[in-house]
């Protein structure tokens, strides 16, 4: 489903800056 993919993508995008710090 598109919604599930969007949610996973959003989490990954939020995790990237968190790991950068």
N, C-alpha and C positions, 0 to 999 in steps of 0.2 A: 504493500500500500504506500501511496505517496506520503501520507501523514507520518508513518513510522520512519520512512527514510529521512524526512525533514527533521524529525526530532533527533534522530541519531546524528545527522549532520550538524545540527545546532549544538549538541553536546560536544562533539569533536572540536568545533570551532571555539567553544568556550574553554575547552581543556587546553588548547594550544597556548593561549596567553598565560594561563595559570602555570603551565610547566616552564614557560620562558622565564617567569619571575623566580 
